[in-house]
Amino acid sequence: MVEGVTRGVQRLLRYRIDDLDVLVPAVELVRYLFLHNKTLANALMQPGAIMELFRPEQPGIYERLHLQFTRKMPVSALTKSFVAEFAWIAIDPDARHSWDSVAALSVGRSYVTFRPPRLLNCKWKVVWEQKRNSALVLEILHIAGRPHPCGVVCYSHPSIRGTERFRPGRKETEKERASDGDAKPKEIRDYVVDDHSLGSRIDVNQAAIPAPSKLVGFSRKIEVMKIAADRIPTNGPGSGGRDGGSRRTLSYNEEPEPSAVVRRRVRIMASVADDGAGHVLPPVEFRMLEPADSSFVGELTPLLKTIQFMQRKLPTVAVATSLYVLKEGRAFSATGEHRRPCLIALFHPPHRSPMVLIEVDHSGGYKLSSLLLTYREGVSFGTIEENVKALLDGLVDNSGSWNTNLAGLSLSCTCIRLPKILRSPGRQHENSYCWKWAMQLIDRFGMQDLVVKNQ
């Protein structure tokens, strides 16, 4: 025990698996089930605060639900995975009762406690410490099989409005734009969270930064659709004048940003505390990354198996894999009726810098190289996440071609293309073929000295 440091108190929930007692800290289960971003975190301990985030709906079972978010919910947080989780919290009677119990049972105590929802027949993926017949859960990674009260969730927000496209007049040429001495440089913003801030100013369009994803684990597939808060009509006879008429929202596809534009990186202090009119720091939200649907992984199965074989040969190397979907917006983003999945594998050898393997599903005949990122010493996990997201977004913007010349990427890592991994037709699902590639990748990663024989 460290001198001068007192141990805190935690409420432990006890689950039984055969002869094993599994102890789950209540605060960790609350984190996984409810704390998806700072908006929910600030609302959790305030009774009734969740009702201010959306137009109230009676908890119950809905085949089709329309969630109408208010301006207190940042529009930047509304990903499909977050909307599905919010609908479960706010509409499922059992989950809503559990949410309300956190504040009711924890306020005034030195620890967090609540009435957990029923999680019968759910599959848990956790990190734990086991000793004899007891195991203490350190982190919950995934809980699959939760019942969801809705089949289809439609959502709207005051900032999401219908648009009408138009073709604008003549735009400045790149030469004219470059010759404009008053042109402002494009800012690349790095948000730094102020831990001591008491609040942030109100901004419904606040920025959102990526956060590690939580895999959505419901017992059925939930369809999530975005709809406009209102379809804004065009101006016409009887639509009113300047004061009484409705507004038009006009948009067009902008030209690609010219390479002559100067980019400037700036650091901005921001806050994740509650919004308030008297505060000056800009608010920042955390956006959930969108995990892939586990029922469709495209042509990534052989590589997933190969990485498992690599893990067996490299027991001292920490290996973590995740499946995500590419952002929407281009034909390359989808394959058939599914969002195109991608595999991210992080390898962290002992006393060495981490390496990241990125593989995108090749369904549809795309011949895309895998990408290996080798990092320098001291690079943070946040930087790795930013680089991976920027590369995947750039891949979509380039319609399926890697862009490794992103600003600042070369300062933290080296990008190596790995073409034609596991591409022999008819052999991709053979164990011997995957074992062969596992050893080849270990060699390419420079980890031959870490191989343990007879594994």
C-alpha positions, 0 to 999 in steps of 0.5 A: 500500500502506498503511504499517504494514499487511502483506498476508495470504496466500490460497489461490486456486482456478483455474477456466477458462471459455473463455479466461478464468481465474477465480480463487476464494479458497478461504476464499470458497468455504468460506464459501458452501458450509459457513458457514451459521450460527455452529454450523457455523462453530465446528464446521468447524475441529474434526475430528469436531465435526459428528458431535456435531450429529446422530446419525451416518449413513453418507454415501451416497445416500438416497432418504429420509433421517431426520436426528436432530439432537442438543441441540448443534444450536439448534432455532432454526436448523432452517429447511428450507433449512438442513436441506437444506444440512446434509444435503448437507454431512453425507451427500453423500460428496464434500461430507463429504470436502470439509468434513473437508479444511478442518480437515485442510489448514488447521490450522497454516497462515496461510491457509484451504485445502481440497479443493473438492467436484466442481461440474461443470455448476453455474451460478455467480453471483458478483461479480468484478473482471476484468482482461484474461484474468483475473477475481478473485471477490470474493463468491459469490452463488449456485451452482446445480446441485449434486447432492444425495444425498437425495430426501426429508429428514425431520428431528427434534430433542429439542425438537420434540415432539408436541402435543395441543391442548385448550380451556383454562378461562376466560381473563382478559379484556383489561380484567382483564389491563390492570388488572393492575399487575404485568403485565410489559411485552413486550420487543423484544430487539436482540441485540448480538454481543460480538466479544471473548467467549470463549464463550457459555452452553449453551442449545438454545433460543437466539435466532436473528437473520436473516442474508442468505440463500443461495439453495439451488441443488441439481440437484433439488427436495428435500422437507424434512419436520419430524417430532416426536422422539416422539409423547407419549401421553396419560395413561391406564391403565398409563401410570405414575404421577407419576414413571414416566409420560410427560409431556403437551405441551398447547397452545392458540391464544393470543388476540391481544396487546392493544394496551394492552400496553406494549412495551419495546426492550432491548439484550442482549449475546450471543455467537456463540462456542462454548457452554460451561458456564463462560460467562455471555453468552447464545448467539445463532444466525443463521437462514437466510431461506427463498428462493423456489423459482426454478421457481415465481415466481407472478405476479411475472415481469412486475415482474422484467422491469420492474426489469430495464428500470429497471436499463438506464435507471439504470446509476448506481443499484445494484439488487438483487433477491431472491425469498423465501417468506412464513412458514408458518401461514396460508392466505395463506402458500401458493398451491396446493401452493407457498409464496407467493413475494415479491419484494424489490428494493433501489434505492440511488442514488448519494449518496442513501438506499436505497429498497425495493420489496416485491411479493407474489405475487397468485395466488389473486385477492389484490388487494394493493398493492405497498409502497415503503419510503423510508429516512432517511440513515444507516440500516443494512442490518440495519435494512432487513432487520428492517423487511422481515421484520417487514412480511412476517410481519405480512402473514401474521398479518393474512391478507393485509393490510399492517400499516404501524403496526409499532413503530419502523418510522416511525423509520427509513422511510416506507411508501408503498402503490403500488396496481395495478402491472402489473395490466392483464390480457393485457398483463403480458408485453408488453415495451412495457407493462413499459417503460411501467411502468418509466418510471412507477416511475422517476418515482414513485421520484424518479429522473428525473434519473438516467435515461440516454438511449438505454439 
